[in-house]
C-alpha cells in the first residue's frame, strides 16, 4: 500500500533521500508559492497511488542548504534522486497526468 508524502529537511535529506533504496521525488516548495500549492494535491495522489517511488517535500525557506546545494533557483522544482544522484528535474507546475508522464521511467 502506498502512502502519503514525506517531509525532508536539511538534517535528514541524506538519510531519507540519498540513501533510499527507491527513487525519491523531492518537491522543493515554499508556503508562499502559488504553483507549489497547485501541484501539492497531484503529488499527494501520486504518493497514494505508487509505492515504487517516494514523494518527499522540502520547504526551501526552512531548509535553504539543500536547495542551494542542488541549485534550485525557481519553485516548484521536482528532482528525482536514484542511487544518491539527481536523475530527473521537473520545473514548474504541471497537471498530475503530465507529472506522471515525466515520472514514467520510475512508476510501475
Biotite code that builds the C-alpha atoms (Angstrom):
import biotite.structure as struc

atoms = struc.array([
    struc.Atom([0.000, 0.000, 0.000], chain_id="A", res_id=1, res_name="UNK", atom_name="CA", element="C"),
    struc.Atom([1.384, 3.364, -0.984], chain_id="A", res_id=2, res_name="UNK", atom_name="CA", element="C"),
    struc.Atom([1.416, 6.214, 1.472], chain_id="A", res_id=3, res_name="UNK", atom_name="CA", element="C"),
    struc.Atom([1.484, 9.927, 1.840], chain_id="A", res_id=4, res_name="UNK", atom_name="CA", element="C"),
    struc.Atom([4.245, 12.362, 1.065], chain_id="A", res_id=5, res_name="UNK", atom_name="CA", element="C"),
    struc.Atom([7.138, 12.576, 3.497], chain_id="A", res_id=6, res_name="UNK", atom_name="CA", element="C"),
    struc.Atom([8.752, 15.758, 4.766], chain_id="A", res_id=7, res_name="UNK", atom_name="CA", element="C"),
    struc.Atom([12.508, 16.066, 4.363], chain_id="A", res_id=8, res_name="UNK", atom_name="CA", element="C"),
    struc.Atom([14.847, 18.634, 5.875], chain_id="A", res_id=9, res_name="UNK", atom_name="CA", element="C"),
    struc.Atom([18.474, 19.633, 5.512], chain_id="A", res_id=10, res_name="UNK", atom_name="CA", element="C"),
    struc.Atom([19.133, 17.390, 8.526], chain_id="A", res_id=11, res_name="UNK", atom_name="CA", element="C"),
    struc.Atom([17.537, 14.173, 7.216], chain_id="A", res_id=12, res_name="UNK", atom_name="CA", element="C"),
    struc.Atom([17.978, 14.665, 3.450], chain_id="A", res_id=13, res_name="UNK", atom_name="CA", element="C"),
    struc.Atom([20.922, 12.321, 3.071], chain_id="A", res_id=14, res_name="UNK", atom_name="CA", element="C"),
    struc.Atom([19.312, 9.527, 5.088], chain_id="A", res_id=15, res_name="UNK", atom_name="CA", element="C"),
    struc.Atom([15.800, 9.885, 3.642], chain_id="A", res_id=16, res_name="UNK", atom_name="CA", element="C"),
    struc.Atom([16.602, 10.742, 0.023], chain_id="A", res_id=17, res_name="UNK", atom_name="CA", element="C"),
    struc.Atom([20.162, 9.927, -0.966], chain_id="A", res_id=18, res_name="UNK", atom_name="CA", element="C"),
    struc.Atom([20.293, 6.567, 0.833], chain_id="A", res_id=19, res_name="UNK", atom_name="CA", element="C"),
    struc.Atom([16.791, 5.448, -0.192], chain_id="A", res_id=20, res_name="UNK", atom_name="CA", element="C"),
    struc.Atom([16.534, 2.103, -1.990], chain_id="A", res_id=21, res_name="UNK", atom_name="CA", element="C"),
    struc.Atom([13.651, 3.540, -4.056], chain_id="A", res_id=22, res_name="UNK", atom_name="CA", element="C"),
    struc.Atom([13.650, 6.556, -6.372], chain_id="A", res_id=23, res_name="UNK", atom_name="CA", element="C"),
    struc.Atom([12.674, 9.685, -4.443], chain_id="A", res_id=24, res_name="UNK", atom_name="CA", element="C"),
    struc.Atom([10.932, 12.693, -5.970], chain_id="A", res_id=25, res_name="UNK", atom_name="CA", element="C"),
    struc.Atom([11.722, 15.772, -3.890], chain_id="A", res_id=26, res_name="UNK", atom_name="CA", element="C"),
    struc.Atom([9.337, 18.700, -4.243], chain_id="A", res_id=27, res_name="UNK", atom_name="CA", element="C"),
    struc.Atom([11.265, 21.886, -3.440], chain_id="A", res_id=28, res_name="UNK", atom_name="CA", element="C"),
    struc.Atom([8.494, 24.266, -2.348], chain_id="A", res_id=29, res_name="UNK", atom_name="CA", element="C"),
    struc.Atom([7.541, 27.200, -0.112], chain_id="A", res_id=30, res_name="UNK", atom_name="CA", element="C"),
    struc.Atom([4.317, 28.200, 1.625], chain_id="A", res_id=31, res_name="UNK", atom_name="CA", element="C"),
    struc.Atom([4.098, 31.480, -0.330], chain_id="A", res_id=32, res_name="UNK", atom_name="CA", element="C"),
    struc.Atom([4.417, 29.742, -3.727], chain_id="A", res_id=33, res_name="UNK", atom_name="CA", element="C"),
    struc.Atom([1.061, 29.504, -5.535], chain_id="A", res_id=34, res_name="UNK", atom_name="CA", element="C"),
    struc.Atom([2.192, 26.953, -8.163], chain_id="A", res_id=35, res_name="UNK", atom_name="CA", element="C"),
    struc.Atom([3.627, 24.822, -5.329], chain_id="A", res_id=36, res_name="UNK", atom_name="CA", element="C"),
    struc.Atom([0.226, 24.741, -3.658], chain_id="A", res_id=37, res_name="UNK", atom_name="CA", element="C"),
    struc.Atom([-1.344, 23.996, -7.060], chain_id="A", res_id=38, res_name="UNK", atom_name="CA", element="C"),
    struc.Atom([0.657, 20.775, -7.595], chain_id="A", res_id=39, res_name="UNK", atom_name="CA", element="C"),
    struc.Atom([0.538, 19.566, -3.971], chain_id="A", res_id=40, res_name="UNK", atom_name="CA", element="C"),
    struc.Atom([-2.710, 17.559, -4.411], chain_id="A", res_id=41, res_name="UNK", atom_name="CA", element="C"),
    struc.Atom([-1.282, 15.867, -7.525], chain_id="A", res_id=42, res_name="UNK", atom_name="CA", element="C"),
    struc.Atom([1.850, 14.854, -5.622], chain_id="A", res_id=43, res_name="UNK", atom_name="CA", element="C"),
    struc.Atom([-0.264, 13.562, -2.716], chain_id="A", res_id=44, res_name="UNK", atom_name="CA", element="C"),
    struc.Atom([-2.286, 11.481, -5.195], chain_id="A", res_id=45, res_name="UNK", atom_name="CA", element="C"),
    struc.Atom([0.846, 10.087, -6.869], chain_id="A", res_id=46, res_name="UNK", atom_name="CA", element="C"),
    struc.Atom([2.229, 9.193, -3.428], chain_id="A", res_id=47, res_name="UNK", atom_name="CA", element="C"),
    struc.Atom([-1.025, 7.422, -2.565], chain_id="A", res_id=48, res_name="UNK", atom_name="CA", element="C"),
    struc.Atom([-1.143, 5.519, -5.864], chain_id="A", res_id=49, res_name="UNK", atom_name="CA", element="C"),
    struc.Atom([2.506, 4.472, -6.260], chain_id="A", res_id=50, res_name="UNK", atom_name="CA", element="C"),
    struc.Atom([4.648, 2.739, -3.653], chain_id="A", res_id=51, res_name="UNK", atom_name="CA", element="C"),
    struc.Atom([7.577, 2.246, -6.050], chain_id="A", res_id=52, res_name="UNK", atom_name="CA", element="C"),
    struc.Atom([8.595, 5.893, -5.643], chain_id="A", res_id=53, res_name="UNK", atom_name="CA", element="C"),
    struc.Atom([8.857, 8.066, -2.534], chain_id="A", res_id=54, res_name="UNK", atom_name="CA", element="C"),
    struc.Atom([7.328, 11.546, -2.805], chain_id="A", res_id=55, res_name="UNK", atom_name="CA", element="C"),
    struc.Atom([9.099, 13.959, -0.460], chain_id="A", res_id=56, res_name="UNK", atom_name="CA", element="C"),
    struc.Atom([8.616, 17.665, 0.208], chain_id="A", res_id=57, res_name="UNK", atom_name="CA", element="C"),
    struc.Atom([11.359, 20.083, 1.228], chain_id="A", res_id=58, res_name="UNK", atom_name="CA", element="C"),
    struc.Atom([10.416, 23.604, 2.330], chain_id="A", res_id=59, res_name="UNK", atom_name="CA", element="C"),
    struc.Atom([13.160, 25.822, 0.892], chain_id="A", res_id=60, res_name="UNK", atom_name="CA", element="C"),
    struc.Atom([12.537, 28.629, 3.408], chain_id="A", res_id=61, res_name="UNK", atom_name="CA", element="C"),
    struc.Atom([13.117, 26.262, 6.325], chain_id="A", res_id=62, res_name="UNK", atom_name="CA", element="C"),
    struc.Atom([15.878, 24.243, 4.609], chain_id="A", res_id=63, res_name="UNK", atom_name="CA", element="C"),
    struc.Atom([17.896, 26.568, 2.365], chain_id="A", res_id=64, res_name="UNK", atom_name="CA", element="C"),
    struc.Atom([21.075, 24.464, 2.452], chain_id="A", res_id=65, res_name="UNK", atom_name="CA", element="C"),
    struc.Atom([19.782, 21.543, 0.412], chain_id="A", res_id=66, res_name="UNK", atom_name="CA", element="C"),
    struc.Atom([18.040, 23.809, -2.107], chain_id="A", res_id=67, res_name="UNK", atom_name="CA", element="C"),
    struc.Atom([21.281, 25.759, -2.589], chain_id="A", res_id=68, res_name="UNK", atom_name="CA", element="C"),
    struc.Atom([23.358, 22.580, -2.876], chain_id="A", res_id=69, res_name="UNK", atom_name="CA", element="C"),
    struc.Atom([21.214, 21.344, -5.761], chain_id="A", res_id=70, res_name="UNK", atom_name="CA", element="C"),
    struc.Atom([20.964, 24.748, -7.468], chain_id="A", res_id=71, res_name="UNK", atom_name="CA", element="C"),
    struc.Atom([17.215, 25.137, -7.053], chain_id="A", res_id=72, res_name="UNK", atom_name="CA", element="C"),
    struc.Atom([16.549, 28.615, -8.442], chain_id="A", res_id=73, res_name="UNK", atom_name="CA", element="C"),
    struc.Atom([12.792, 28.521, -9.030], chain_id="A", res_id=74, res_name="UNK", atom_name="CA", element="C"),
    struc.Atom([9.989, 26.601, -7.423], chain_id="A", res_id=75, res_name="UNK", atom_name="CA", element="C"),
    struc.Atom([8.307, 24.297, -7.672], chain_id="A", res_id=76, res_name="UNK", atom_name="CA", element="C"),
    struc.Atom([11.295, 22.190, -8.696], chain_id="A", res_id=77, res_name="UNK", atom_name="CA", element="C"),
    struc.Atom([10.847, 18.424, -8.591], chain_id="A", res_id=78, res_name="UNK", atom_name="CA", element="C"),
    struc.Atom([14.104, 16.466, -8.520], chain_id="A", res_id=79, res_name="UNK", atom_name="CA", element="C"),
    struc.Atom([14.115, 12.692, -8.794], chain_id="A", res_id=80, res_name="UNK", atom_name="CA", element="C"),
    struc.Atom([17.002, 11.062, -6.930], chain_id="A", res_id=81, res_name="UNK", atom_name="CA", element="C"),
    struc.Atom([18.098, 7.500, -7.576], chain_id="A", res_id=82, res_name="UNK", atom_name="CA", element="C"),
    struc.Atom([21.219, 5.977, -6.076], chain_id="A", res_id=83, res_name="UNK", atom_name="CA", element="C"),
    struc.Atom([22.082, 9.304, -4.455], chain_id="A", res_id=84, res_name="UNK", atom_name="CA", element="C"),
    struc.Atom([22.098, 11.201, -7.761], chain_id="A", res_id=85, res_name="UNK", atom_name="CA", element="C"),
    struc.Atom([19.644, 13.563, -9.470], chain_id="A", res_id=86, res_name="UNK", atom_name="CA", element="C"),
    struc.Atom([18.337, 11.601, -12.452], chain_id="A", res_id=87, res_name="UNK", atom_name="CA", element="C"),
    struc.Atom([15.485, 13.919, -13.490], chain_id="A", res_id=88, res_name="UNK", atom_name="CA", element="C"),
    struc.Atom([14.435, 17.513, -12.870], chain_id="A", res_id=89, res_name="UNK", atom_name="CA", element="C"),
    struc.Atom([10.959, 18.908, -13.497], chain_id="A", res_id=90, res_name="UNK", atom_name="CA", element="C"),
    struc.Atom([10.498, 22.670, -13.069], chain_id="A", res_id=91, res_name="UNK", atom_name="CA", element="C"),
    struc.Atom([7.161, 24.416, -12.765], chain_id="A", res_id=92, res_name="UNK", atom_name="CA", element="C"),
    struc.Atom([3.588, 23.420, -12.087], chain_id="A", res_id=93, res_name="UNK", atom_name="CA", element="C"),
    struc.Atom([2.032, 20.770, -14.301], chain_id="A", res_id=94, res_name="UNK", atom_name="CA", element="C"),
    struc.Atom([-1.154, 18.724, -14.190], chain_id="A", res_id=95, res_name="UNK", atom_name="CA", element="C"),
    struc.Atom([-0.967, 15.329, -12.493], chain_id="A", res_id=96, res_name="UNK", atom_name="CA", element="C"),
    struc.Atom([-1.032, 13.453, -15.814], chain_id="A", res_id=97, res_name="UNK", atom_name="CA", element="C"),
    struc.Atom([1.966, 15.446, -17.080], chain_id="A", res_id=98, res_name="UNK", atom_name="CA", element="C"),
    struc.Atom([3.911, 14.793, -13.873], chain_id="A", res_id=99, res_name="UNK", atom_name="CA", element="C"),
    struc.Atom([3.126, 11.082, -14.183], chain_id="A", res_id=100, res_name="UNK", atom_name="CA", element="C"),
    struc.Atom([4.344, 11.120, -17.805], chain_id="A", res_id=101, res_name="UNK", atom_name="CA", element="C"),
    struc.Atom([7.576, 12.771, -16.648], chain_id="A", res_id=102, res_name="UNK", atom_name="CA", element="C"),
    struc.Atom([7.913, 10.053, -13.998], chain_id="A", res_id=103, res_name="UNK", atom_name="CA", element="C"),
    struc.Atom([7.070, 7.148, -16.340], chain_id="A", res_id=104, res_name="UNK", atom_name="CA", element="C"),
    struc.Atom([10.567, 5.679, -16.024], chain_id="A", res_id=105, res_name="UNK", atom_name="CA", element="C"),
    struc.Atom([10.118, 5.398, -12.255], chain_id="A", res_id=106, res_name="UNK", atom_name="CA", element="C"),
    struc.Atom([6.481, 4.299, -11.988], chain_id="A", res_id=107, res_name="UNK", atom_name="CA", element="C"),
    struc.Atom([5.307, 0.713, -12.396], chain_id="A", res_id=108, res_name="UNK", atom_name="CA", element="C"),
])
